[in-house]
Each structure stands twice: as structure tokens, then as C-alpha cells.
Amino acid sequence: MRLWGIWLFLHLIGVALWLGGMFTLSLWTGKARASGNNEIIAFTYATARRLYRGLIAVAATVTVVAGAILMIATGRPFFMPFPEHWLFQMQVSGTLAFLATLFIVLPTAGMLAELAERAGELEDDKAKFAAKVKQQAIVGSLVGALLVYVVLTGALRI
């Protein structure tokens, strides 16, 4: 029983860091863009890239792995809508959020950091940067909404 508690703790701390980290980085990069200072923007996005690749990627992976281990440890089925529909919803929403984070949010964070470094030099890079910021905002918001839904579903078991 004690080992189950450790995996549950890792699962919960992982989702808290994943959701909290993405939310904090979105606020932080937004403030940097609002400053209008290219050096601050470049520094912020370079730091955000490291945090996305470190903290966010690790937290998302820990969340998914610990969740899978909890499923095995408790003998619950993977991706079966019945008898516990709330668990099925968590699995589907969490998997979608993980895949979007892994294949869209993390690569876009790297591209934004590179474009932010060059955005002061070329007008073409400014347009690409603005388009990538919009993409990151949309996908990041969707991932955040999915994670909030996962947390509420798990807490309320609806």
C-alpha cells in the first residue's frame, strides 16, 4: 500500500508542475513581449525553452508513467469506458494533453527561442515569431484546459 502512495504522490506532483509550469511560463513570456525590449524577449524565451524541455517535459512524463503504474498497481483497465468512466476520461484527456505537449508545445518553444533571438534583425522573423506565439498560445491553452479537466475529473470522479 505504501508503494501505491508514492506513485500517487508522483502522479499528483507531476500534474501540478506540468499545469503550473505551463501557466506560469505563459504569463512570463506574455509580460516579456509586452515590454517591447528585444533583449528581454530573447532572454525570456531562451529560459522558457530550457524550462519547457526540462521541467515541463519531465513533469508530463512523470505524470503519465506514474498514472500507468497506478493503473497496473490497482488492477484497473486501460482505456475502457466502464465501469469507471471518470478514469477513462482522465486517460483520454491526459494522453491528448501529453501528446500535444510532446509534439507541439515543446518543439514550438524551441522555435520561439530561436526566432526571438533574431526577431530584432529581420521583419520576416518578426512575422514568423508572431505566428508561432499565436500557435503556442492556442495549443498551450488547449493543453491547460485538458489538464484542468483531468484534475477536476479525478477530484470529483464525474
Order of alpha helices (4+ residues) and beta strands (2+ residues): alpha-alpha-alpha-alpha-alpha-alpha
